[in-house]
Amino acid sequence: MPPTDANADSGPGPARPGAPVAPGAAARRGSAGPRADGAVTRRTPYAGFAVEDDDADCEDTLDLHLPADFLALFAGGTAHLLDQLPTWGTVVTRVGSFRLAPVRIDADLPLIHRWMNDPAVSEFWDLAGPRNRTEDHLRSQLDGDGRSVPCLGVLDGTPMSYWEIYRADLDPLARHYPARPHDTGVHVLVGGAADRGRGLGSALLRAVADLILDRRPACARIVAEPDLHNTPSVAAFLNAGFRFADEVELPGKRAALMIRDRVLREVL
């Protein structure tokens, strides 16, 4: 499972967090290849692809491998899995000009590492600690097949948030809800404490959701799964036009399944 959406601070707004549960360590997206700890895995069919699932427990890894013939359908490489996200450009929002800038390890790692060690972030992302822990998390996406892209959110020229835009239908999350082709997932954290609690999170979530719908015409839904215990994050998604669809039990947390529907774009 990807890390929990955290610190999408919404300011005042309705929240539907459900029954509180003790926050658990968010299990991270597994990397392709054999398990380093030697755990026995089994291969099972999943949406036409091969899935490796730990025989003993699936808390930390569930590797979905896209076959070469599937990837070959995307002329020009795996960047097409997310419709060339690096070219999506800048959008004007009510809080300023905003763009998603794919992470560059050498330039961006110190800032992201500092954010991940903020206690308000680490409670839900579980990536606090030495720099290599954050680096490994980023590289597992950057060196992957293109189904997840880590980005900095740049507002009026200043990096102030971290985002993961990913193919939810090609992600382990799809095992836990009725996924549809081209569902696109979002994780987000607002980095600086000064940027939280004043509505930036919900404004940028709405802007990013609209950007995804504009740039990915095949995508009918945007999904997110914040921890039910993370009330500010749930409220931010609600204020950004997402609807509460269900409670789902994920490795390490009970989550609120939040969905933004293309067909309801002008309503919510």
Secondary structure, DSSP 4 states (H G I P E B T S, - for coil): -PPPP------S------S-----PPPPPPPSSS-TT---EEEEEETTEEEEEESS--SS-EEEEPPHHHHTTSTT-GGGGGT-GGG--EEEETTEEEEEEE--HHHHHHHHHHHHTSHHHHHHH---SSHHHHHHHHHHHHTS-SSEEEEEEEETTEEEEEEEEEEGGGSGGGGTTT--TT-EEEEEEE--GGGSSSSHHHHHHHHHHHHHHHH-TT--EEEE--BTT-HHHHHHHHHTT-EEEEEEEETTEEEEEEEEEGGGTTT-
